[in-house]
Amino acid sequence: MKGWTHASQGARMSVRRRFSWDQFSAVATLIPSLILLGVFVYGFIVWTGYVSLTNWNSFIPTFSFAGLQNYINVFGTFRFQSDLRNIVVFTALFIIGCLIVGMGLALLIDQRVRAEGLFRSIFIFPMAISFVVTGVIWSWILNPGTGVNLVLKAFGWKTLPSWFLSTTIVPNITLGQIQVGIPLALLAVLIAAVWQMSGFAMAVYLAGLRGISDDIKEAARIDGAGALRMFWSIILPQLRSTTTTIVIILSAASLKVFGLIYAMTGPGQEFVTDMPSLNMFQTTFQGDQFAQGAAIAIVLLLLLAVFIIPYLISTLRQDSSS
């Protein structure tokens, strides 16, 4: 009996030593990544916040305290007010467009069509392309003198659209310095963005559709539910968490959009296609107004937090409840 007790204690000590060594190995593996993350992400966020509160608005660094003056100056400019209008319009229409197109493609592929793998690859391929490449391609396609307009001209279309060169805003409602509405030039950028990212929404929705039990669908069919009724009452509620994930990821992508705008349209006439990220880049690195550029970056970070923090909170609550 005593020998069995010693053996049991030895086994427990061995497990304890192995467990502590595994913990140490895991922590030691994570430490370099945590240090790099702390310095190059959170450290630079703190540095950017500090710079936004200084008077460093010239090529020569000046770290005297300016308070919130840079934020006041930024929000008072016509360009940044236009940026806020554009980013709200772009984010809303971009997410809606990707959800509709992605859901439609996923429903079609879920019908077990032939060459399903080929269609999946074709629809998701644009996501592998850089936003800069997408911007260059679509700027040629939608150029008033080339691309789509040549096709329209060949079919006798006399009044050719100017696409991303238009300065028209619909509806034309004046609020402060800017016109509130949808800039028509921004629709061209939206076409390119939805073309690139709708394949991502399709892939996530398709995974969600394949996760719905066939027994639930079969029970709905037995109860007499048609295709439309099954979609609204069975499929769509089952995809609620999937839709939330897509919305969060696409929101972050739309708020950070830079390469597409930079390559395709630039700020546009009267800033109809300008975005906070492009404004921040040009203000900081071309205008040497580092403090105001940092203020724009912090505002953009706060806009991202509005979407991401509620998602993280809901995810933690679900994990804790489960």
C-alpha atoms as a printed R data frame, in Angstrom:
    type eleno elety resid chain resno       x      y       z
1   ATOM     1    CA   MET     A     1   0.000  0.000   0.000
2   ATOM     2    CA   LYS     A     2   2.823  2.367   0.923
3   ATOM     3    CA   GLY     A     3   4.574  1.612  -2.354
4   ATOM     4    CA   TRP     A     4   1.385  2.367  -4.281
5   ATOM     5    CA   THR     A     5   1.086  5.708  -2.451
6   ATOM     6    CA   HIS     A     6   4.677  6.665  -3.304
7   ATOM     7    CA   ALA     A     7   4.091  5.693  -6.937
8   ATOM     8    CA   SER     A     8   0.914  7.776  -7.064
9   ATOM     9    CA   GLN     A     9   2.667 10.799  -5.545
10  ATOM    10    CA   GLY     A    10   5.526 10.406  -8.007
11  ATOM    11    CA   ALA     A    11   3.126 10.269 -10.925
12  ATOM    12    CA   ARG     A    12   1.362 13.429  -9.703
13  ATOM    13    CA   MET     A    13   4.689 15.249  -9.333
14  ATOM    14    CA   SER     A    14   5.689 14.124 -12.834
15  ATOM    15    CA   VAL     A    15   2.408 15.433 -14.287
16  ATOM    16    CA   ARG     A    16   2.867 18.693 -12.341
17  ATOM    17    CA   ARG     A    17   6.397 19.134 -13.681
18  ATOM    18    CA   ARG     A    18   5.286 18.344 -17.235
19  ATOM    19    CA   PHE     A    19   2.336 20.753 -16.937
20  ATOM    20    CA   SER     A    20   4.532 23.570 -15.617
21  ATOM    21    CA   TRP     A    21   7.066 22.940 -18.413
22  ATOM    22    CA   ASP     A    22   4.288 23.057 -21.012
23  ATOM    23    CA   GLN     A    23   3.062 26.339 -19.552
24  ATOM    24    CA   PHE     A    24   6.573 27.782 -19.606
25  ATOM    25    CA   SER     A    25   7.097 26.666 -23.211
26  ATOM    26    CA   ALA     A    26   3.815 28.242 -24.301
27  ATOM    27    CA   VAL     A    27   4.617 31.541 -22.559
28  ATOM    28    CA   ALA     A    28   8.181 31.562 -23.898
29  ATOM    29    CA   THR     A    29   6.867 31.011 -27.423
30  ATOM    30    CA   LEU     A    30   4.364 33.867 -27.112
31  ATOM    31    CA   ILE     A    31   6.705 36.431 -25.500
32  ATOM    32    CA   PRO     A    32   8.478 37.556 -28.744
33  ATOM    33    CA   SER     A    33   5.134 38.005 -30.501
34  ATOM    34    CA   LEU     A    34   3.703 39.886 -27.522
35  ATOM    35    CA   ILE     A    35   6.714 42.204 -27.428
36  ATOM    36    CA   LEU     A    36   6.492 42.950 -31.153
37  ATOM    37    CA   LEU     A    37   2.727 43.439 -30.902
38  ATOM    38    CA   GLY     A    38   3.112 45.752 -27.918
39  ATOM    39    CA   VAL     A    39   5.777 47.886 -29.600
40  ATOM    40    CA   PHE     A    40   4.682 48.013 -33.234
41  ATOM    41    CA   VAL     A    41   0.892 48.075 -32.696
42  ATOM    42    CA   TYR     A    42  -0.117 49.379 -29.295
43  ATOM    43    CA   GLY     A    43   3.059 51.379 -28.785
44  ATOM    44    CA   PHE     A    44   2.606 53.201 -32.098
45  ATOM    45    CA   ILE     A    45  -1.084 53.791 -31.326
46  ATOM    46    CA   VAL     A    46  -0.072 55.528 -28.105
47  ATOM    47    CA   TRP     A    47   2.624 57.477 -29.990
48  ATOM    48    CA   THR     A    48   0.114 58.556 -32.654
49  ATOM    49    CA   GLY     A    49  -2.307 59.696 -29.950
50  ATOM    50    CA   TYR     A    50   0.470 61.703 -28.311
51  ATOM    51    CA   VAL     A    51   1.513 63.335 -31.608
52  ATOM    52    CA   SER     A    52  -2.106 64.313 -32.304
53  ATOM    53    CA   LEU     A    53  -2.017 66.456 -29.147
54  ATOM    54    CA   THR     A    54   1.112 68.398 -30.156
55  ATOM    55    CA   ASN     A    55   1.952 71.268 -32.534
56  ATOM    56    CA   TRP     A    56   4.005 69.099 -34.915
57  ATOM    57    CA   ASN     A    57   2.558 70.491 -38.144
58  ATOM    58    CA   SER     A    58   5.772 71.155 -40.025
59  ATOM    59    CA   PHE     A    59   8.758 69.195 -41.244
60  ATOM    60    CA   ILE     A    60  10.584 70.044 -38.003
61  ATOM    61    CA   PRO     A    61   9.262 68.068 -34.979
62  ATOM    62    CA   THR     A    62   7.558 70.260 -32.382
63  ATOM    63    CA   PHE     A    63   6.186 68.514 -29.314
64  ATOM    64    CA   SER     A    64   4.640 71.461 -27.489
65  ATOM    65    CA   PHE     A    65   1.174 70.628 -26.151
66  ATOM    66    CA   ALA     A    66  -1.762 71.711 -28.348
67  ATOM    67    CA   GLY     A    67  -4.625 69.896 -26.652
68  ATOM    68    CA   LEU     A    68  -7.551 69.104 -28.938
69  ATOM    69    CA   GLN     A    69  -6.791 71.911 -31.390
70  ATOM    70    CA   ASN     A    70  -5.728 69.529 -34.146
71  ATOM    71    CA   TYR     A    71  -9.025 67.649 -33.872
72  ATOM    72    CA   ILE     A    72 -10.949 70.936 -34.003
73  ATOM    73    CA   ASN     A    73  -8.998 72.014 -37.076
74  ATOM    74    CA   VAL     A    74  -9.522 68.664 -38.815
75  ATOM    75    CA   PHE     A    75 -13.280 68.524 -38.178
76  ATOM    76    CA   GLY     A    76 -13.618 72.110 -39.367
77  ATOM    77    CA   THR     A    77 -12.219 71.425 -42.841
78  ATOM    78    CA   PHE     A    78 -14.438 70.864 -45.874
79  ATOM    79    CA   ARG     A    79 -12.328 67.868 -46.885
80  ATOM    80    CA   PHE     A    80 -12.719 65.923 -43.643
81  ATOM    81    CA   GLN     A    81 -16.444 66.602 -43.479
82  ATOM    82    CA   SER     A    82 -16.670 65.230 -47.028
83  ATOM    83    CA   ASP     A    83 -14.611 62.223 -45.889
84  ATOM    84    CA   LEU     A    84 -17.102 61.441 -43.120
85  ATOM    85    CA   ARG     A    85 -19.992 61.614 -45.580
86  ATOM    86    CA   ASN     A    86 -18.159 59.403 -48.054
87  ATOM    87    CA   ILE     A    87 -17.087 56.791 -45.521
88  ATOM    88    CA   VAL     A    88 -20.636 56.429 -44.133
89  ATOM    89    CA   VAL     A    89 -22.117 56.069 -47.633
90  ATOM    90    CA   PHE     A    90 -19.355 53.758 -48.827
91  ATOM    91    CA   THR     A    91 -19.463 51.483 -45.761
92  ATOM    92    CA   ALA     A    92 -23.257 51.118 -45.811
93  ATOM    93    CA   LEU     A    93 -23.578 50.419 -49.545
94  ATOM    94    CA   PHE     A    94 -20.438 48.265 -49.624
95  ATOM    95    CA   ILE     A    95 -21.693 45.978 -46.854
96  ATOM    96    CA   ILE     A    96 -25.202 45.740 -48.310
97  ATOM    97    CA   GLY     A    97 -23.850 45.002 -51.789
98  ATOM    98    CA   CYS     A    98 -21.454 42.306 -50.585
99  ATOM    99    CA   LEU     A    99 -24.128 40.664 -48.423
100 ATOM   100    CA   ILE     A   100 -26.668 40.526 -51.256
101 ATOM   101    CA   VAL     A   101 -24.233 39.338 -53.929
102 ATOM   102    CA   GLY     A   102 -22.476 36.920 -51.564
103 ATOM   103    CA   MET     A   103 -25.735 35.426 -50.334
104 ATOM   104    CA   GLY     A   104 -27.051 35.046 -53.888
105 ATOM   105    CA   LEU     A   105 -23.900 33.289 -55.076
106 ATOM   106    CA   ALA     A   106 -23.831 31.038 -52.003
107 ATOM   107    CA   LEU     A   107 -27.456 29.987 -52.509
108 ATOM   108    CA   LEU     A   108 -26.772 29.162 -56.159
109 ATOM   109    CA   ILE     A   109 -23.662 27.114 -55.409
110 ATOM   110    CA   ASP     A   110 -25.442 25.342 -52.532
111 ATOM   111    CA   GLN     A   111 -27.740 23.712 -55.097
112 ATOM   112    CA   ARG     A   112 -24.919 21.197 -55.768
113 ATOM   113    CA   VAL     A   113 -24.307 22.473 -59.294
114 ATOM   114    CA   ARG     A   114 -21.777 20.803 -61.543
115 ATOM   115    CA   ALA     A   115 -18.209 22.128 -61.410
116 ATOM   116    CA   GLU     A   116 -18.969 23.633 -58.009
117 ATOM   117    CA   GLY     A   117 -15.282 23.909 -57.147
118 ATOM   118    CA   LEU     A   118 -14.599 25.838 -60.352
119 ATOM   119    CA   PHE     A   119 -17.372 28.343 -59.635
120 ATOM   120    CA   ARG     A   120 -16.186 28.807 -56.046
121 ATOM   121    CA   SER     A   121 -12.664 29.528 -57.283
122 ATOM   122    CA   ILE     A   122 -13.887 31.981 -59.917
123 ATOM   123    CA   PHE     A   123 -16.046 33.948 -57.483
124 ATOM   124    CA   ILE     A   124 -13.443 34.104 -54.714
125 ATOM   125    CA   PHE     A   125 -10.491 34.827 -57.032
126 ATOM   126    CA   PRO     A   126 -10.919 38.652 -57.000
127 ATOM   127    CA   MET     A   127 -10.223 38.625 -53.265
128 ATOM   128    CA   ALA     A   128  -6.680 37.420 -53.998
129 ATOM   129    CA   ILE     A   129  -5.993 40.551 -56.061
130 ATOM   130    CA   SER     A   130  -4.524 43.648 -54.442
131 ATOM   131    CA   PHE     A   131  -6.869 46.620 -54.037
132 ATOM   132    CA   VAL     A   132  -4.360 48.678 -56.030
133 ATOM   133    CA   VAL     A   133  -4.583 46.264 -58.969
134 ATOM   134    CA   THR     A   134  -8.376 46.307 -58.715
135 ATOM   135    CA   GLY     A   135  -8.338 50.100 -58.776
136 ATOM   136    CA   VAL     A   136  -6.169 50.209 -61.900
137 ATOM   137    CA   ILE     A   137  -8.313 47.619 -63.710
138 ATOM   138    CA   TRP     A   138 -11.630 49.264 -62.909
139 ATOM   139    CA   SER     A   139 -10.329 52.770 -63.609
140 ATOM   140    CA   TRP     A   140  -9.667 51.576 -67.167
141 ATOM   141    CA   ILE     A   141 -12.989 49.729 -67.431
142 ATOM   142    CA   LEU     A   142 -14.986 52.768 -66.220
143 ATOM   143    CA   ASN     A   143 -12.848 55.424 -67.874
144 ATOM   144    CA   PRO     A   144 -15.176 57.747 -69.853
145 ATOM   145    CA   GLY     A   145 -13.133 57.247 -73.026
146 ATOM   146    CA   THR     A   146 -12.484 53.501 -72.809
147 ATOM   147    CA   GLY     A   147 -13.861 50.257 -71.429
148 ATOM   148    CA   VAL     A   148 -17.605 50.120 -70.824
149 ATOM   149    CA   ASN     A   149 -18.278 53.432 -72.579
150 ATOM   150    CA   LEU     A   150 -16.904 52.052 -75.857
151 ATOM   151    CA   VAL     A   151 -19.439 49.215 -75.625
152 ATOM   152    CA   LEU     A   152 -22.253 51.653 -74.867
153 ATOM   153    CA   LYS     A   153 -21.165 53.858 -77.755
154 ATOM   154    CA   ALA     A   154 -21.175 50.866 -80.124
155 ATOM   155    CA   PHE     A   155 -24.822 50.218 -79.174
156 ATOM   156    CA   GLY     A   156 -25.759 53.815 -79.968
157 ATOM   157    CA   TRP     A   157 -25.683 55.234 -76.435
158 ATOM   158    CA   LYS     A   158 -25.267 58.973 -77.046
159 ATOM   159    CA   THR     A   159 -25.059 60.353 -73.496
160 ATOM   160    CA   LEU     A   160 -22.173 58.390 -72.002
161 ATOM   161    CA   PRO     A   161 -21.814 58.295 -68.198
162 ATOM   162    CA   SER     A   162 -18.803 60.026 -66.662
163 ATOM   163    CA   TRP     A   163 -18.591 57.362 -63.932
164 ATOM   164    CA   PHE     A   164 -16.031 58.432 -61.316
165 ATOM   165    CA   LEU     A   165 -15.561 61.956 -62.748
166 ATOM   166    CA   SER     A   166 -19.033 63.148 -61.723
167 ATOM   167    CA   THR     A   167 -19.421 65.636 -58.863
168 ATOM   168    CA   THR     A   168 -23.186 65.140 -58.558
169 ATOM   169    CA   ILE     A   169 -24.533 64.249 -55.099
170 ATOM   170    CA   VAL     A   170 -28.023 62.752 -54.725
171 ATOM   171    CA   PRO     A   171 -30.047 64.009 -52.909
172 ATOM   172    CA   ASN     A   172 -28.624 67.516 -52.825
173 ATOM   173    CA   ILE     A   173 -29.052 68.464 -49.158
174 ATOM   174    CA   THR     A   174 -26.720 71.102 -47.751
175 ATOM   175    CA   LEU     A   175 -25.514 70.548 -44.188
176 ATOM   176    CA   GLY     A   176 -22.856 72.955 -42.987
177 ATOM   177    CA   GLN     A   177 -20.088 73.142 -45.591
178 ATOM   178    CA   ILE     A   178 -20.977 69.968 -47.477
179 ATOM   179    CA   GLN     A   179 -23.779 68.379 -49.466
180 ATOM   180    CA   VAL     A   180 -25.229 65.298 -47.800
181 ATOM   181    CA   GLY     A   181 -26.201 62.398 -50.035
182 ATOM   182    CA   ILE     A   182 -24.681 59.750 -52.280
183 ATOM   183    CA   PRO     A   183 -21.851 60.998 -54.549
184 ATOM   184    CA   LEU     A   184 -22.404 59.366 -57.933
185 ATOM   185    CA   ALA     A   185 -18.647 59.113 -58.483
186 ATOM   186    CA   LEU     A   186 -18.444 56.928 -55.371
187 ATOM   187    CA   LEU     A   187 -20.720 54.347 -57.002
188 ATOM   188    CA   ALA     A   188 -17.946 53.459 -59.449
189 ATOM   189    CA   VAL     A   189 -15.627 52.710 -56.527
190 ATOM   190    CA   LEU     A   190 -18.393 50.687 -54.885
191 ATOM   191    CA   ILE     A   191 -18.766 48.519 -57.992
192 ATOM   192    CA   ALA     A   192 -15.066 47.662 -57.861
193 ATOM   193    CA   ALA     A   193 -15.070 47.052 -54.095
194 ATOM   194    CA   VAL     A   194 -18.151 44.801 -54.148
195 ATOM   195    CA   TRP     A   195 -16.687 42.874 -57.095
196 ATOM   196    CA   GLN     A   196 -13.551 42.165 -55.070
197 ATOM   197    CA   MET     A   197 -15.039 41.309 -51.667
198 ATOM   198    CA   SER     A   198 -18.376 39.649 -52.469
199 ATOM   199    CA   GLY     A   199 -16.510 36.359 -53.001
200 ATOM   200    CA   PHE     A   200 -15.456 36.462 -49.350
201 ATOM   201    CA   ALA     A   201 -19.087 36.879 -48.264
202 ATOM   202    CA   MET     A   202 -20.033 34.008 -50.579
203 ATOM   203    CA   ALA     A   203 -17.457 31.666 -49.023
204 ATOM   204    CA   VAL     A   204 -18.558 32.429 -45.449
205 ATOM   205    CA   TYR     A   205 -22.253 32.149 -46.299
206 ATOM   206    CA   LEU     A   206 -21.656 28.876 -48.139
207 ATOM   207    CA   ALA     A   207 -19.964 27.446 -45.054
208 ATOM   208    CA   GLY     A   208 -22.935 28.588 -42.981
209 ATOM   209    CA   LEU     A   209 -25.431 27.046 -45.403
210 ATOM   210    CA   ARG     A   210 -23.592 23.732 -45.355
211 ATOM   211    CA   GLY     A   211 -23.778 23.812 -41.549
212 ATOM   212    CA   ILE     A   212 -27.589 23.923 -41.467
213 ATOM   213    CA   SER     A   213 -29.036 20.481 -40.715
214 ATOM   214    CA   ASP     A   214 -30.898 18.808 -43.562
215 ATOM   215    CA   ASP     A   215 -33.396 17.504 -41.007
216 ATOM   216    CA   ILE     A   216 -34.569 21.056 -40.291
217 ATOM   217    CA   LYS     A   217 -35.051 21.744 -43.993
218 ATOM   218    CA   GLU     A   218 -36.859 18.467 -44.518
219 ATOM   219    CA   ALA     A   219 -39.199 19.167 -41.589
220 ATOM   220    CA   ALA     A   220 -40.009 22.575 -43.074
221 ATOM   221    CA   ARG     A   221 -40.785 21.003 -46.447
222 ATOM   222    CA   ILE     A   222 -43.101 18.458 -44.797
223 ATOM   223    CA   ASP     A   223 -44.934 21.332 -43.086
224 ATOM   224    CA   GLY     A   224 -45.530 22.852 -46.517
225 ATOM   225    CA   ALA     A   225 -42.933 25.657 -46.473
226 ATOM   226    CA   GLY     A   226 -42.023 26.917 -49.929
227 ATOM   227    CA   ALA     A   227 -38.590 28.099 -51.050
228 ATOM   228    CA   LEU     A   228 -39.183 31.727 -50.052
229 ATOM   229    CA   ARG     A   229 -40.733 30.818 -46.704
230 ATOM   230    CA   MET     A   230 -37.875 28.451 -45.927
231 ATOM   231    CA   PHE     A   231 -35.330 31.146 -46.724
232 ATOM   232    CA   TRP     A   232 -36.917 33.783 -44.465
233 ATOM   233    CA   SER     A   233 -37.960 31.513 -41.595
234 ATOM   234    CA   ILE     A   234 -35.302 28.788 -41.573
235 ATOM   235    CA   ILE     A   235 -32.132 29.696 -43.459
236 ATOM   236    CA   LEU     A   236 -31.793 33.412 -42.691
237 ATOM   237    CA   PRO     A   237 -32.203 33.083 -38.883
238 ATOM   238    CA   GLN     A   238 -29.641 30.270 -38.881
239 ATOM   239    CA   LEU     A   239 -27.152 32.583 -40.632
240 ATOM   240    CA   ARG     A   240 -27.489 35.476 -38.166
241 ATOM   241    CA   SER     A   241 -24.083 34.917 -36.534
242 ATOM   242    CA   THR     A   242 -22.505 34.356 -39.946
243 ATOM   243    CA   THR     A   243 -23.916 37.661 -41.180
244 ATOM   244    CA   THR     A   244 -22.602 39.439 -38.084
245 ATOM   245    CA   THR     A   245 -19.104 38.111 -38.736
246 ATOM   246    CA   ILE     A   246 -19.196 39.223 -42.370
247 ATOM   247    CA   VAL     A   247 -20.467 42.695 -41.424
248 ATOM   248    CA   ILE     A   248 -17.703 43.214 -38.860
249 ATOM   249    CA   ILE     A   249 -14.915 42.128 -41.219
250 ATOM   250    CA   LEU     A   250 -16.270 44.127 -44.165
251 ATOM   251    CA   SER     A   251 -16.754 47.190 -41.940
252 ATOM   252    CA   ALA     A   252 -13.101 47.099 -40.937
253 ATOM   253    CA   ALA     A   253 -12.060 46.655 -44.579
254 ATOM   254    CA   SER     A   254 -14.222 49.557 -45.781
255 ATOM   255    CA   LEU     A   255 -13.062 51.980 -43.098
256 ATOM   256    CA   LYS     A   256  -9.415 51.236 -43.939
257 ATOM   257    CA   VAL     A   257  -9.856 51.404 -47.722
258 ATOM   258    CA   PHE     A   258  -6.882 53.193 -49.250
259 ATOM   259    CA   GLY     A   259  -5.274 51.383 -52.186
260 ATOM   260    CA   LEU     A   260  -8.503 51.185 -54.208
261 ATOM   261    CA   ILE     A   261  -9.217 54.917 -53.867
262 ATOM   262    CA   TYR     A   262  -5.587 55.918 -54.393
263 ATOM   263    CA   ALA     A   263  -5.233 53.893 -57.618
264 ATOM   264    CA   MET     A   264  -8.710 54.444 -59.039
265 ATOM   265    CA   THR     A   265  -9.894 57.994 -58.394
266 ATOM   266    CA   GLY     A   266  -7.820 59.799 -55.800
267 ATOM   267    CA   PRO     A   267  -9.710 62.395 -53.729
268 ATOM   268    CA   GLY     A   268 -11.828 63.325 -56.753
269 ATOM   269    CA   GLN     A   269 -13.160 66.716 -57.678
270 ATOM   270    CA   GLU     A   270 -14.608 68.445 -54.617
271 ATOM   271    CA   PHE     A   271 -13.475 65.386 -52.615
272 ATOM   272    CA   VAL     A   272 -16.441 63.268 -53.778
273 ATOM   273    CA   THR     A   273 -14.391 60.049 -53.552
274 ATOM   274    CA   ASP     A   274 -12.015 61.021 -50.758
275 ATOM   275    CA   MET     A   275 -11.622 58.847 -47.655
276 ATOM   276    CA   PRO     A   276 -10.134 59.493 -44.182
277 ATOM   277    CA   SER     A   277  -7.257 57.076 -44.857
278 ATOM   278    CA   LEU     A   278  -6.261 58.917 -48.048
279 ATOM   279    CA   ASN     A   279  -6.676 62.259 -46.315
280 ATOM   280    CA   MET     A   280  -4.460 61.073 -43.473
281 ATOM   281    CA   PHE     A   281  -1.752 59.880 -45.873
282 ATOM   282    CA   GLN     A   282  -1.658 63.101 -47.889
283 ATOM   283    CA   THR     A   283  -1.913 65.354 -44.826
284 ATOM   284    CA   THR     A   284   0.907 63.555 -43.021
285 ATOM   285    CA   PHE     A   285   3.407 62.532 -45.687
286 ATOM   286    CA   GLN     A   286   2.733 65.062 -48.437
287 ATOM   287    CA   GLY     A   287   1.634 68.077 -46.406
288 ATOM   288    CA   ASP     A   288   4.039 67.503 -43.451
289 ATOM   289    CA   GLN     A   289   1.180 68.186 -41.015
290 ATOM   290    CA   PHE     A   290   2.012 65.284 -38.764
291 ATOM   291    CA   ALA     A   291  -0.152 66.249 -35.794
292 ATOM   292    CA   GLN     A   292  -3.277 66.739 -37.904
293 ATOM   293    CA   GLY     A   293  -2.561 63.494 -39.767
294 ATOM   294    CA   ALA     A   294  -2.250 61.720 -36.414
295 ATOM   295    CA   ALA     A   295  -5.596 63.225 -35.345
296 ATOM   296    CA   ILE     A   296  -7.250 61.802 -38.480
297 ATOM   297    CA   ALA     A   297  -5.670 58.400 -37.743
298 ATOM   298    CA   ILE     A   298  -7.055 58.408 -34.191
299 ATOM   299    CA   VAL     A   299 -10.533 59.323 -35.435
300 ATOM   300    CA   LEU     A   300 -10.310 56.446 -37.917
301 ATOM   301    CA   LEU     A   301  -9.242 54.116 -35.098
302 ATOM   302    CA   LEU     A   302 -12.254 55.175 -33.026
303 ATOM   303    CA   LEU     A   303 -14.562 54.503 -35.991
304 ATOM   304    CA   LEU     A   304 -13.106 50.995 -36.250
305 ATOM   305    CA   ALA     A   305 -13.603 50.485 -32.519
306 ATOM   306    CA   VAL     A   306 -17.307 51.340 -32.867
307 ATOM   307    CA   PHE     A   307 -17.742 48.206 -34.991
308 ATOM   308    CA   ILE     A   308 -15.195 45.852 -33.461
309 ATOM   309    CA   ILE     A   309 -15.636 46.352 -29.686
310 ATOM   310    CA   PRO     A   310 -19.357 45.367 -29.570
311 ATOM   311    CA   TYR     A   311 -18.508 42.261 -31.617
312 ATOM   312    CA   LEU     A   312 -15.717 41.301 -29.213
313 ATOM   313    CA   ILE     A   313 -17.984 41.840 -26.205
314 ATOM   314    CA   SER     A   314 -20.743 39.651 -27.670
315 ATOM   315    CA   THR     A   315 -18.183 36.967 -28.569
316 ATOM   316    CA   LEU     A   316 -16.783 36.925 -25.010
317 ATOM   317    CA   ARG     A   317 -20.303 36.674 -23.592
318 ATOM   318    CA   GLN     A   318 -21.106 33.712 -25.831
319 ATOM   319    CA   ASP     A   319 -17.859 31.985 -24.833
320 ATOM   320    CA   SER     A   320 -18.504 32.537 -21.128
321 ATOM   321    CA   SER     A   321 -22.112 31.325 -21.357
322 ATOM   322    CA   SER     A   322 -21.111 28.204 -23.254
